């Protein structure tokens, strides 16, 4: 049997992901693919006589690998619609998904929750990652999302009508390997859907949640209007995605009673704040490069700029009213490519969170919403050795999370120059 070689990561600052103060001169001891110990450097040491590889990151910050609780790995992030995306062959989407997974991993994201892809493309990607064919983060997968007939993501999804079909659909998805059930509880960008209206009825949502929970699976629901959130809260859904306080006529109207229910029921809220900001940034880059936007892109740019103030106002109120915010980027949907999860955490700070709170939202709390917090999300003994090293101090300047120095996945340092 080969002798265990420990890795001792030493850094000027340690952030454990649990929200406590920064530890000066911290250290993390890795034993194989697990964390053996983490804390002040003077308290962290390998067993006597053991072989130790010391990695000195003086001047840097060590923290848990980031956890993006909302991605769509099938996407391109180049503005094409989901309806168009769904027409591409599974083979093309699988290759694009592998590229996206690698990009996110290299940027510091070591766990993702994929919220819906075509057929079994994401399952096949996870298998390829596990076989060492392509690099990528750990994955929590829904496979096909659940939709009503013609509803949002119905072109990817398993479509169900009525309580019996909803229960059967959950069982089918679990048979296919789903780690959780993603539900489109309102319409969205899908052409045949109605974003200002709820989709599933409450009895259908209850059946989905009950069936998922019976098998130890969690649920996450896309909601871009007020009534869809009420329906999901009535049904016992675990995570509400987007959480847009929008009326049927399209007006934004913050409803504090919705947030109050979320807090009381312990529901996680994934606001996907940076998507609009990223769309504006990427489209303005195209304009600056002399590229003429399409009519659709011009309309998208105008819409994102117009709703930004409302989005920030509502996000700040949801945060101040006590909702448990978790971070998910919704990349690579729309004009929002992979590799910028840090932008989501920046947007949370813009909405009023302190940098350390945003870090927790993007690590431990995000892992909690994915039901993976026993293994990832914080630097604690016994957890997977997913570690991020950055320059600067993100507890003071959240944008320092962009300054990635090294990424460790399950104890192995990721070769971020390997783009073969």
PyMOL commands that set and color helices and strands:
alter all, ss='L'
color gray80, all
select helices_A, chain A and resi 41-43+82-85+90-106+121-130+162-176+202-214+226-235+256-265+274-288+295-320+341-350+355-361+364-369+398-402
alter helices_A, ss='H'
color red, helices_A
select strands_A, chain A and resi 5-14+23-31+34-40+51-64+66-71+109-114+138-141+146-147+158-159+180-184+218-223+239-242+268-270+324-326+387-391+404-409+412-413
alter strands_A, ss='S'
color yellow, strands_A
deselect
rebuild
show_as cartoon
